[in-house]
Amino acid sequence: MQLLQWCTLEPSEKGALAAIRFSSPVRVTSIRIFPAGVKPFAQCPDIVSQTAPPGFFLDVYFNAQPISSPDAKERPKHSNALVPTSIAYSGGQRDFIVDMGLEHATRLMIVKGEYEFVSMAIYGEVASEATTVPSNYVPRSLPAVTPSPLSSSLDPANSRDPTQLARQLLKLIPDAPDLELVIRLIFCLKPSNDDWDLLEFPYLYPDIDNIGSDFDLEQALRLTARPVPDDISPETVSRFAQRVAQSENDVNQAYHIAGILYNVASQHPSMATSLLDSIDIQKVFDLTTLADETTLLRLLYAAANVDVAKRLNTQWFLELLMLISTDVSTERETRLVAERLLKCLRGWYVLEDTFSNAQGDFVVAADMLKDIGMEEQSFGIWLESMVAHPNVVSSLAENPVLHVPLPRLLSHRANSAPPSQDEFVASVRAYIGVACVLAVYAWSDSLPDERCRARVLGILRLWQDIDGYREIANHLLLLRQMTFRLECMTDHDPPTQSGIDAEHILVNLAKNPRAILRPNLMKTIFNIGTCTSFITDDERTSMRQAAFVVDDGFTGAVDELLRSVEHPPTFSSLRTLRVALAVMERELVEDEQSRALDDFWEEAKCSLTTCLSDLLVPIVKEIRSQFSLLQWPPPRTEQDVVAQLFFTADDILALFLRLVPTHPLPSRMLHALTEHIADIFTCTDAADMRYSMTSHPSHAAQETRKACIDAIRALSCQPPTVPGGKLGAQIVLRVLLEHSLRSEGLDPTHHLLQVFYLIDTLLPDDNFSEEQRTLWVQGVIPMVLKELWMFCHALDTENKVHFIRRLSALDQGVVGVGEWLLLEEIKDVSRASEALCDADLSEQKRRVMQSQVSLFFRFFVEVLQSSSARWYFDSLATTEEASHLLAVALTTILEMRLVPPHLGEVLEVLGAGYDVFDNELRWAIVLGLWRSLQAPELTTSRLERRLGMSAKILRTITTTYLDPTKVTGEIGWLVLSLAQYAEELEGDAPQAVVELLEWLSQAAASIPRMGNIHTVASEQFSTFRDRLKDVLPVEWKERLDAACCVLTFGTASTSPQDLTALPENAELSMHDIEELFRQNIPTPSTPPRRPLNQDVLGLVTVSPPALLRSPAVTGLTKTYLNNDFRQLRQSSARANTSRLPSMHVDVGVEMAA
């Protein structure tokens, strides 16, 4: 990027236009406007900007000139089209980004607006003809982007006093009151318009000292509508409380007492406690008085005060609330208020407990924070308690300040894991800090004070881009007065920075469809005018379109859900769809009479589940296209659109989660939905790898990933839809197992791994009941054995071991699925070992088979070395076929002089439990242990251990089973290998060799050939025996000599064929892979022509003579005389052949009686 132009423009008298013409086509990337009196270039101090006035709107037009490619046959024609954009300059040095793309450039820039002068620097690059795509791809690493940490002064979550930022901002306003008084006046005890004009404002206090004799509760209610001073004496408060208690004989005392408690709840803490000490609230409130919605609502607001909540959190009052909330004869609104009051009373208790209890219920406490922020009255009273109540402030301050990431506590989706105490405390501090800053914003806006207001709005806009703060700020900005204040700032001319920030904040709020459901934000969207600085006409139309869906209610949501999904999707269309889904979810939540689904059927002529299933198809298709390997080049989709795609899928799955427990899905829909969930789950992980962790797509993918897991578990719990039908778990598991092998454009390895994770979360764990485990073991697993094996066969080794362990632990030997899968693995390696014996096997196929053998031993060693390996031994011992095939495979591999990786480890573990195996497998273990001793990297400890084990196992094998030639040949090669061992045999290794030779001499007594070690020359054996004697005790030397007297040796040593170590993996080139596929394609050839061995006339079928002579067919025969047959042929040849003969001939046959 370079400086293209510096200029100070002055508009023409006619049309207020100014133009800039570039000497060559350029691509403008940014425009920087400087305020008056600034020197923009340090090297040119004589250049001074002259921008005036300090704020204005500019309309900018670029002449669009297309850029041609070098290989284009014709140059594009020049166009006079002007591409418009607008700039809202609010003062100071401002940068405005221009995205012209790579296909166009410009040589002319026209500026129009009501300004006197504007000094600007234009940055970009000189455009040239489009370069060709390089033939060779050279990878380059992208620069790492490290996000800047939030400044400590703007981070109340990591401050011991979270109100510090708000108090500093408040100091920007001259003669500003304390923060506590600002909170009371802004959210709770709102002053009248006349009060704002008084000189004493905001210090307008009630006179509660001079109370007349006619004092009653109504007068007390009026007096407490204004805040008392914070330095009020306790005696004054006590006398006032006594007078209120003496005036309880009012007809509407419950109504008035509730109002008084509401008024004093946000004031000095002594006011509420003194009143509650003086009034017997049990006599004031009963079932009759609490049935009034206004009284109950005022108590709800008052209960946001910690002292009021503690006094109301008693057994008698809770019972009253329970009776009201469960009484169907009570109005619905009253019941809802009673439920909210119950939650508030419990929430305060839990919230205080979380400050000192590391095991507190942080989820319930987070729900209280969410509910408190829904209404101004409760919010203000609660905030006053958190800021001014000494006990609450000290309890929160006792927690240390730890820099931890803020969890998304206020998200509409429940967190998969509750936050820790440190994370929750940091979130509470952030919540208090944001709330206090909002109070300062409202105060500065009411005065107004532009300096403070602009500073606060800039901070709020910053918080909307930071994880953790974004959720808190957006939640509290939806308060009614906040959206109203932001709305009032959208109509301004000339533009101001605070107005631009307000528009940014509103646009960010409207990105959340659930926020548009709030009536105040919907009204704000409708009231946004056309004179805006940041909100474009398209954005305004998009926001209004989503708001219209909310305004139309149920009918508007149904119409939007039935509309086809736009392709390609846009942020606007997806947001509108998500708003419709949110409206539908709200209808289902508030549907007490279960009429919503019937109403949907009447409106849409289909069920809601069918509609949601149809909606999910194009959404999943679009998500898949973002990560498909078949899509090249990959689609250039904005990150906000990708995030909305994931969020849309998340919203649809949330509705399915609500519907499935009561409305089971048919099998076909269940099948399709499971496949869609698997694809979405795979793409969420792909998005997490492609985008940064702090990006919107990554956040959306994480949320949707949790929804996929919840949806799969819910679908698996679905009962059969018809008697005798399939369980939902069986259908879901089978679909996942089959779909894992069909990536359909996605990365197949990644797709398989992600579906494996999904299946792993689906299988029952320790939290499942015994009944559920039994259902899976007996009703689900046995029905999908074929699919289980195909899936297991495709997994990598680590996940395969984990998967078989999970199945075995779930099965616990009831069905034997783990044993069956182990048997199939052994069969697979047995077939591979047999294939390696084929001399005609191609080199590519041989490498694949060798890799398969290596992977089996890697799998086997991980299986056998696990803590739950006992059942593997039992399986090999009880399944004769498994032990036989394993022994055959081992023997075949060893006879080919192949050494797979981990061979020694596998045989050591098997040898430790040899007593449960038969002779065949024992001999294979012994033979494998001997071969493993010939490895060059063998350690002394392994040599000692394996020699002793092989000798021990060999003594247990029936002698007659063994082939003397093979046994003596292998022992001879073992002796040769030990003789070449560089180090002296240590420990028990020499004794093991003696035991081996003793066993051989004893076997020679019954089988003489066992005594002939023909593969070792006697001279070499004598040398080895002498080395052995040097490390043996006297007793063992004698035993060695006794054994050697029986044995005979060859005249010359026979060197064995070198061992071949199998590689861990198969390395194949693209050519090798092509050859592998080509081997399975038969070569086309012409089929051989077979000679005709029989006479042509022999093909004619002649009716039997008996049939021809039958009286029944006499009417079917005719005898030709003389030239009748010839004349018939001639007449046929002369007939008119232009007309086709009839295909329908009725032949009458007279049958003989």
MOBELCOR-V377336 format. One record per residue. N is the residue number from 1. RES is the residue in one small letter. PSI is psi as a letter, one per 40 degrees, with the letter a starting at -180 (* if undefined). Layout:
{{N/RES/PSI} {N/RES/PSI}}
//
This chain:
{{1/m/h} {2/q/i} {3/l/h} {4/l/d} {5/q/h} {6/w/h} {7/c/i} {8/t/h} {9/l/i} {10/e/h} {11/p/i} {12/s/i} {13/e/d} {14/k/h} {15/g/e} {16/a/f} {17/l/i} {18/a/i} {19/a/i} {20/i/h} {21/r/h} {22/f/i} {23/s/d} {24/s/i} {25/p/h} {26/v/i} {27/r/h} {28/v/h} {29/t/d} {30/s/i} {31/i/h} {32/r/h} {33/i/h} {34/f/i} {35/p/i} {36/a/i} {37/g/e} {38/v/i} {39/k/h} {40/p/d} {41/f/h} {42/a/d} {43/q/e} {44/c/g} {45/p/e} {46/d/e} {47/i/h} {48/v/h} {49/s/i} {50/q/f} {51/t/h} {52/a/i} {53/p/a} {54/p/e} {55/g/i} {56/f/i} {57/f/i} {58/l/h} {59/d/h} {60/v/h} {61/y/h} {62/f/h} {63/n/h} {64/a/h} {65/q/h} {66/p/i} {67/i/h} {68/s/i} {69/s/i} {70/p/d} {71/d/e} {72/a/h} {73/k/d} {74/e/i} {75/r/i} {76/p/i} {77/k/i} {78/h/i} {79/s/i} {80/n/e} {81/a/h} {82/l/h} {83/v/h} {84/p/i} {85/t/i} {86/s/i} {87/i/h} {88/a/h} {89/y/h} {90/s/e} {91/g/i} {92/g/a} {93/q/h} {94/r/i} {95/d/h} {96/f/h} {97/i/h} {98/v/h} {99/d/g} {100/m/e} {101/g/a} {102/l/e} {103/e/e} {104/h/i} {105/a/a} {106/t/i} {107/r/e} {108/l/h} {109/m/h} {110/i/h} {111/v/h} {112/k/h} {113/g/i} {114/e/g} {115/y/i} {116/e/d} {117/f/i} {118/v/h} {119/s/h} {120/m/i} {121/a/h} {122/i/h} {123/y/i} {124/g/a} {125/e/i} {126/v/h} {127/a/h} {128/s/i} {129/e/i} {130/a/h} {131/t/i} {132/t/i} {133/v/h} {134/p/i} {135/s/d} {136/n/h} {137/y/h} {138/v/h} {139/p/i} {140/r/h} {141/s/h} {142/l/i} {143/p/h} {144/a/h} {145/v/h} {146/t/h} {147/p/i} {148/s/h} {149/p/i} {150/l/h} {151/s/i} {152/s/d} {153/s/e} {154/l/e} {155/d/g} {156/p/e} {157/a/d} {158/n/f} {159/s/h} {160/r/d} {161/d/g} {162/p/e} {163/t/e} {164/q/d} {165/l/d} {166/a/d} {167/r/d} {168/q/d} {169/l/d} {170/l/d} {171/k/e} {172/l/e} {173/i/h} {174/p/h} {175/d/f} {176/a/i} {177/p/i} {178/d/i} {179/l/d} {180/e/d} {181/l/d} {182/v/d} {183/i/d} {184/r/d} {185/l/d} {186/i/d} {187/f/d} {188/c/c} {189/l/g} {190/k/h} {191/p/i} {192/s/i} {193/n/d} {194/d/d} {195/d/d} {196/w/d} {197/d/e} {198/l/i} {199/l/d} {200/e/e} {201/f/h} {202/p/e} {203/y/g} {204/l/h} {205/y/i} {206/p/i} {207/d/g} {208/i/e} {209/d/d} {210/n/g} {211/i/h} {212/g/i} {213/s/d} {214/d/f} {215/f/h} {216/d/a} {217/l/d} {218/e/d} {219/q/d} {220/a/d} {221/l/d} {222/r/d} {223/l/d} {224/t/e} {225/a/e} {226/r/i} {227/p/i} {228/v/i} {229/p/i} {230/d/e} {231/d/f} {232/i/i} {233/s/i} {234/p/d} {235/e/d} {236/t/d} {237/v/d} {238/s/d} {239/r/d} {240/f/d} {241/a/d} {242/q/d} {243/r/d} {244/v/d} {245/a/d} {246/q/e} {247/s/f} {248/e/e} {249/n/f} {250/d/i} {251/v/d} {252/n/f} {253/q/d} {254/a/d} {255/y/d} {256/h/d} {257/i/d} {258/a/d} {259/g/d} {260/i/d} {261/l/d} {262/y/d} {263/n/d} {264/v/e} {265/a/d} {266/s/e} {267/q/a} {268/h/h} {269/p/d} {270/s/d} {271/m/d} {272/a/d} {273/t/d} {274/s/d} {275/l/d} {276/l/d} {277/d/d} {278/s/d} {279/i/h} {280/d/g} {281/i/d} {282/q/d} {283/k/d} {284/v/d} {285/f/h} {286/d/a} {287/l/d} {288/t/d} {289/t/d} {290/l/e} {291/a/e} {292/d/h} {293/e/d} {294/t/d} {295/t/d} {296/l/d} {297/l/d} {298/r/d} {299/l/d} {300/l/d} {301/y/d} {302/a/d} {303/a/e} {304/a/e} {305/n/h} {306/v/d} {307/d/d} {308/v/d} {309/a/d} {310/k/d} {311/r/d} {312/l/e} {313/n/g} {314/t/i} {315/q/d} {316/w/d} {317/f/d} {318/l/d} {319/e/d} {320/l/d} {321/l/d} {322/m/d} {323/l/d} {324/i/d} {325/s/d} {326/t/e} {327/d/h} {328/v/e} {329/s/e} {330/t/i} {331/e/i} {332/r/d} {333/e/d} {334/t/d} {335/r/d} {336/l/d} {337/v/d} {338/a/d} {339/e/d} {340/r/d} {341/l/d} {342/l/d} {343/k/d} {344/c/d} {345/l/d} {346/r/d} {347/g/d} {348/w/d} {349/y/d} {350/v/d} {351/l/d} {352/e/d} {353/d/d} {354/t/d} {355/f/d} {356/s/e} {357/n/h} {358/a/e} {359/q/f} {360/g/i} {361/d/g} {362/f/d} {363/v/d} {364/v/d} {365/a/d} {366/a/d} {367/d/d} {368/m/d} {369/l/d} {370/k/d} {371/d/d} {372/i/d} {373/g/e} {374/m/d} {375/e/i} {376/e/d} {377/q/d} {378/s/d} {379/f/d} {380/g/d} {381/i/d} {382/w/d} {383/l/d} {384/e/d} {385/s/d} {386/m/d} {387/v/d} {388/a/d} {389/h/h} {390/p/d} {391/n/d} {392/v/d} {393/v/d} {394/s/d} {395/s/d} {396/l/d} {397/a/d} {398/e/d} {399/n/h} {400/p/i} {401/v/h} {402/l/h} {403/h/g} {404/v/i} {405/p/i} {406/l/h} {407/p/i} {408/r/g} {409/l/d} {410/l/e} {411/s/i} {412/h/e} {413/r/h} {414/a/h} {415/n/i} {416/s/d} {417/a/h} {418/p/i} {419/p/i} {420/s/i} {421/q/d} {422/d/d} {423/e/d} {424/f/d} {425/v/d} {426/a/d} {427/s/d} {428/v/d} {429/r/d} {430/a/d} {431/y/d} {432/i/d} {433/g/d} {434/v/d} {435/a/d} {436/c/d} {437/v/d} {438/l/d} {439/a/d} {440/v/d} {441/y/d} {442/a/d} {443/w/d} {444/s/d} {445/d/d} {446/s/d} {447/l/d} {448/p/i} {449/d/h} {450/e/d} {451/r/d} {452/c/d} {453/r/d} {454/a/d} {455/r/d} {456/v/d} {457/l/d} {458/g/d} {459/i/d} {460/l/d} {461/r/d} {462/l/d} {463/w/d} {464/q/e} {465/d/e} {466/i/h} {467/d/i} {468/g/d} {469/y/d} {470/r/d} {471/e/d} {472/i/d} {473/a/d} {474/n/d} {475/h/d} {476/l/d} {477/l/e} {478/l/e} {479/l/i} {480/r/d} {481/q/d} {482/m/d} {483/t/d} {484/f/d} {485/r/d} {486/l/d} {487/e/d} {488/c/e} {489/m/e} {490/t/e} {491/d/g} {492/h/h} {493/d/h} {494/p/i} {495/p/i} {496/t/i} {497/q/d} {498/s/d} {499/g/d} {500/i/d} {501/d/d} {502/a/d} {503/e/d} {504/h/d} {505/i/d} {506/l/d} {507/v/d} {508/n/d} {509/l/d} {510/a/e} {511/k/d} {512/n/h} {513/p/d} {514/r/d} {515/a/d} {516/i/e} {517/l/d} {518/r/h} {519/p/d} {520/n/d} {521/l/d} {522/m/d} {523/k/d} {524/t/d} {525/i/d} {526/f/d} {527/n/e} {528/i/h} {529/g/a} {530/t/e} {531/c/g} {532/t/i} {533/s/d} {534/f/d} {535/i/h} {536/t/i} {537/d/d} {538/d/d} {539/e/d} {540/r/d} {541/t/d} {542/s/d} {543/m/d} {544/r/d} {545/q/d} {546/a/d} {547/a/d} {548/f/d} {549/v/d} {550/v/d} {551/d/d} {552/d/e} {553/g/a} {554/f/d} {555/t/d} {556/g/d} {557/a/d} {558/v/d} {559/d/d} {560/e/d} {561/l/d} {562/l/e} {563/r/i} {564/s/i} {565/v/h} {566/e/h} {567/h/h} {568/p/i} {569/p/i} {570/t/i} {571/f/d} {572/s/d} {573/s/d} {574/l/d} {575/r/d} {576/t/d} {577/l/d} {578/r/d} {579/v/d} {580/a/d} {581/l/d} {582/a/d} {583/v/d} {584/m/d} {585/e/d} {586/r/d} {587/e/d} {588/l/d} {589/v/d} {590/e/e} {591/d/g} {592/e/d} {593/q/e} {594/s/f} {595/r/e} {596/a/d} {597/l/d} {598/d/d} {599/d/d} {600/f/d} {601/w/d} {602/e/d} {603/e/d} {604/a/e} {605/k/f} {606/c/i} {607/s/i} {608/l/d} {609/t/d} {610/t/d} {611/c/d} {612/l/d} {613/s/d} {614/d/d} {615/l/d} {616/l/d} {617/v/d} {618/p/d} {619/i/d} {620/v/d} {621/k/d} {622/e/d} {623/i/d} {624/r/d} {625/s/d} {626/q/d} {627/f/e} {628/s/h} {629/l/e} {630/l/e} {631/q/g} {632/w/h} {633/p/i} {634/p/i} {635/p/i} {636/r/g} {637/t/h} {638/e/i} {639/q/d} {640/d/d} {641/v/d} {642/v/d} {643/a/d} {644/q/d} {645/l/d} {646/f/d} {647/f/d} {648/t/d} {649/a/d} {650/d/d} {651/d/d} {652/i/d} {653/l/d} {654/a/d} {655/l/d} {656/f/d} {657/l/d} {658/r/d} {659/l/d} {660/v/d} {661/p/d} {662/t/e} {663/h/g} {664/p/i} {665/l/i} {666/p/i} {667/s/d} {668/r/d} {669/m/d} {670/l/d} {671/h/d} {672/a/d} {673/l/d} {674/t/d} {675/e/d} {676/h/d} {677/i/d} {678/a/d} {679/d/d} {680/i/d} {681/f/d} {682/t/d} {683/c/d} {684/t/d} {685/d/d} {686/a/d} {687/a/d} {688/d/d} {689/m/d} {690/r/d} {691/y/i} {692/s/i} {693/m/d} {694/t/e} {695/s/i} {696/h/d} {697/p/d} {698/s/d} {699/h/d} {700/a/d} {701/a/d} {702/q/d} {703/e/d} {704/t/d} {705/r/d} {706/k/d} {707/a/d} {708/c/d} {709/i/d} {710/d/d} {711/a/d} {712/i/d} {713/r/d} {714/a/d} {715/l/d} {716/s/e} {717/c/e} {718/q/h} {719/p/i} {720/p/h} {721/t/d} {722/v/i} {723/p/h} {724/g/e} {725/g/a} {726/k/i} {727/l/i} {728/g/d} {729/a/d} {730/q/d} {731/i/d} {732/v/d} {733/l/d} {734/r/d} {735/v/d} {736/l/d} {737/l/d} {738/e/d} {739/h/d} {740/s/d} {741/l/e} {742/r/g} {743/s/d} {744/e/f} {745/g/d} {746/l/i} {747/d/h} {748/p/d} {749/t/d} {750/h/d} {751/h/d} {752/l/d} {753/l/d} {754/q/d} {755/v/d} {756/f/d} {757/y/d} {758/l/d} {759/i/d} {760/d/d} {761/t/d} {762/l/d} {763/l/i} {764/p/i} {765/d/a} {766/d/e} {767/n/e} {768/f/i} {769/s/i} {770/e/d} {771/e/d} {772/q/d} {773/r/d} {774/t/d} {775/l/d} {776/w/d} {777/v/d} {778/q/d} {779/g/e} {780/v/d} {781/i/d} {782/p/e} {783/m/e} {784/v/f} {785/l/d} {786/k/d} {787/e/d} {788/l/d} {789/w/d} {790/m/d} {791/f/d} {792/c/d} {793/h/d} {794/a/e} {795/l/i} {796/d/i} {797/t/d} {798/e/d} {799/n/d} {800/k/d} {801/v/d} {802/h/d} {803/f/d} {804/i/d} {805/r/d} {806/r/d} {807/l/d} {808/s/d} {809/a/d} {810/l/d} {811/d/d} {812/q/f} {813/g/e} {814/v/d} {815/v/d} {816/g/f} {817/v/d} {818/g/d} {819/e/d} {820/w/d} {821/l/d} {822/l/d} {823/l/d} {824/e/d} {825/e/d} {826/i/d} {827/k/d} {828/d/d} {829/v/d} {830/s/d} {831/r/d} {832/a/d} {833/s/d} {834/e/d} {835/a/d} {836/l/e} {837/c/e} {838/d/h} {839/a/d} {840/d/e} {841/l/h} {842/s/i} {843/e/d} {844/q/d} {845/k/d} {846/r/d} {847/r/d} {848/v/d} {849/m/d} {850/q/d} {851/s/d} {852/q/d} {853/v/d} {854/s/d} {855/l/d} {856/f/d} {857/f/d} {858/r/d} {859/f/d} {860/f/d} {861/v/d} {862/e/d} {863/v/d} {864/l/d} {865/q/e} {866/s/i} {867/s/d} {868/s/f} {869/a/e} {870/r/d} {871/w/d} {872/y/d} {873/f/d} {874/d/d} {875/s/d} {876/l/d} {877/a/d} {878/t/d} {879/t/h} {880/e/d} {881/e/d} {882/a/d} {883/s/d} {884/h/d} {885/l/d} {886/l/d} {887/a/d} {888/v/d} {889/a/d} {890/l/d} {891/t/d} {892/t/d} {893/i/d} {894/l/d} {895/e/d} {896/m/e} {897/r/f} {898/l/i} {899/v/g} {900/p/i} {901/p/i} {902/h/e} {903/l/d} {904/g/d} {905/e/d} {906/v/d} {907/l/d} {908/e/d} {909/v/d} {910/l/d} {911/g/d} {912/a/d} {913/g/f} {914/y/d} {915/d/e} {916/v/e} {917/f/i} {918/d/a} {919/n/d} {920/e/d} {921/l/d} {922/r/d} {923/w/d} {924/a/d} {925/i/d} {926/v/d} {927/l/d} {928/g/d} {929/l/d} {930/w/d} {931/r/d} {932/s/d} {933/l/e} {934/q/e} {935/a/i} {936/p/d} {937/e/f} {938/l/h} {939/t/i} {940/t/d} {941/s/d} {942/r/d} {943/l/d} {944/e/d} {945/r/d} {946/r/d} {947/l/d} {948/g/d} {949/m/d} {950/s/d} {951/a/d} {952/k/d} {953/i/d} {954/l/d} {955/r/d} {956/t/e} {957/i/h} {958/t/h} {959/t/d} {960/t/e} {961/y/d} {962/l/i} {963/d/h} {964/p/d} {965/t/d} {966/k/d} {967/v/d} {968/t/d} {969/g/d} {970/e/d} {971/i/d} {972/g/d} {973/w/d} {974/l/d} {975/v/d} {976/l/d} {977/s/d} {978/l/d} {979/a/d} {980/q/e} {981/y/h} {982/a/d} {983/e/i} {984/e/i} {985/l/h} {986/e/i} {987/g/b} {988/d/e} {989/a/d} {990/p/d} {991/q/d} {992/a/d} {993/v/d} {994/v/d} {995/e/d} {996/l/d} {997/l/d} {998/e/d} {999/w/d} {1000/l/d} {1001/s/d} {1002/q/d} {1003/a/d} {1004/a/d} {1005/a/d} {1006/s/d} {1007/i/g} {1008/p/d} {1009/r/e} {1010/m/e} {1011/g/e} {1012/n/h} {1013/i/g} {1014/h/e} {1015/t/e} {1016/v/h} {1017/a/i} {1018/s/d} {1019/e/d} {1020/q/d} {1021/f/d} {1022/s/d} {1023/t/d} {1024/f/d} {1025/r/d} {1026/d/d} {1027/r/d} {1028/l/d} {1029/k/d} {1030/d/d} {1031/v/e} {1032/l/i} {1033/p/i} {1034/v/d} {1035/e/d} {1036/w/d} {1037/k/d} {1038/e/d} {1039/r/d} {1040/l/d} {1041/d/d} {1042/a/d} {1043/a/d} {1044/c/d} {1045/c/d} {1046/v/d} {1047/l/i} {1048/t/i} {1049/f/i} {1050/g/i} {1051/t/d} {1052/a/i} {1053/s/i} {1054/t/h} {1055/s/h} {1056/p/i} {1057/q/i} {1058/d/i} {1059/l/i} {1060/t/h} {1061/a/h} {1062/l/i} {1063/p/i} {1064/e/d} {1065/n/i} {1066/a/h} {1067/e/h} {1068/l/h} {1069/s/i} {1070/m/d} {1071/h/d} {1072/d/d} {1073/i/d} {1074/e/d} {1075/e/d} {1076/l/d} {1077/f/d} {1078/r/d} {1079/q/d} {1080/n/e} {1081/i/h} {1082/p/i} {1083/t/h} {1084/p/i} {1085/s/i} {1086/t/h} {1087/p/i} {1088/p/i} {1089/r/h} {1090/r/h} {1091/p/i} {1092/l/h} {1093/n/e} {1094/q/i} {1095/d/i} {1096/v/d} {1097/l/e} {1098/g/e} {1099/l/e} {1100/v/h} {1101/t/h} {1102/v/h} {1103/s/i} {1104/p/i} {1105/p/d} {1106/a/d} {1107/l/d} {1108/l/d} {1109/r/e} {1110/s/i} {1111/p/d} {1112/a/e} {1113/v/e} {1114/t/d} {1115/g/e} {1116/l/e} {1117/t/i} {1118/k/i} {1119/t/h} {1120/y/h} {1121/l/i} {1122/n/b} {1123/n/f} {1124/d/d} {1125/f/d} {1126/r/d} {1127/q/d} {1128/l/d} {1129/r/d} {1130/q/d} {1131/s/d} {1132/s/d} {1133/a/d} {1134/r/e} {1135/a/i} {1136/n/h} {1137/t/e} {1138/s/e} {1139/r/h} {1140/l/i} {1141/p/i} {1142/s/i} {1143/m/e} {1144/h/h} {1145/v/h} {1146/d/h} {1147/v/h} {1148/g/h} {1149/v/h} {1150/e/h} {1151/m/i} {1152/a/i} {1153/a/*}}
//
